[in-house]
Amino acid sequence: MSSNAPVPVPRTAVPFGIVDPVEQARAELKAAMAAIEIKANVPRRVSKAVDTTVTQARKFSQQNPAISAAAVVAGAAAVGLIVWSLVRAYTR
């Protein structure tokens, strides 16, 4: 069963079948601008990476609550040790 429905084109791609050179140039410019926007939008990329990391951490903590609690305690101890050593070095 064949369907003649149009295939969706990603924002960063130029659709096939454009014969007008002006329309082709516009489509290429639009695709290039979309690609630049995706690459240059650092806050959005960081937000996606943080969301992915938080999701993975939550999943890990649900599967291994004892290990995740130990990791939190170890991290807090490490931060405390670093702060203590910086304050001690500053006061000497």
N, C-alpha and C positions, 0 to 999 in steps of 0.2 A: 504494500500500500504506500504509494508515493504522495508526498505532500508538496505543494508549491508555495508553502508559507515562506516568507523571507527569513533568512538566517540572521540572527542578531550579530551585529558587528561591534567589537570592543571599541571603547572611546579612543584608544591609541592606534587604531588600524584604519586604513583607507579602504572603503568598499570597492569591489570590482565593478566594472561595467560603466564607469564614468567616461564619456567620450569627449565632453566639452573640456578644453584645456583650462579654462578659468575655474570651472567647478572642480576639476582635478586638483588644481593648485589650492583652492579653498579647503578641500577635504584633507589634503596633505598638511596644510598649515594648522587646521583644527586638530588633527591627530598629533602633530608635533607639540602644540601647546598643551594638549591633555597629558602627553608623556612628560613634559617638563613640569607641569603642575604636580603630577604624581611623584616624580623624583624629588622635587624641591620642597615639597610640603613635609618638612622635618617634624613639626609638632604632631601631625597626623600619624606619621610612621612611628614615632616614639610612643604615641598613645596606643596604637595597635600592638606594639611589642610589649608594653606594660600590661595591657589587657591579657595577652597570651600568657605572659609569665605569671600573673596573678591567678589565672585559671589553672595553670599547671601546678602552682603551689597549693591551691585549695584542694585539687584532686589528690596530690601527694599527701597532704595533711589528713585528708579523710581516710586514705588507705593506710597510712602509717602515723598514727597520732603520737606514739612514744618517740619516734625518731624526730618528728617535726618539733615536738616540745624540747627535746634535747638540743636541736639546732638553734632554737630561739634562745635558750639559756646560754649556749656557747657563744652566740652572736652578741648577746648582751654583755657577757663577761669580756669578750674581746674589745667591745666599744669602751667598757669601763676601764680596762687595762690601758688602752690607748690614751684616753682622757687623763687618767691618773699619771701616766708617764710624761705626757706633755706638760701638765701642771707642775709636776716635780722638776722637770728640766727647766721650766720657766722660773721657778722660785729659787733655784740654786745659783 
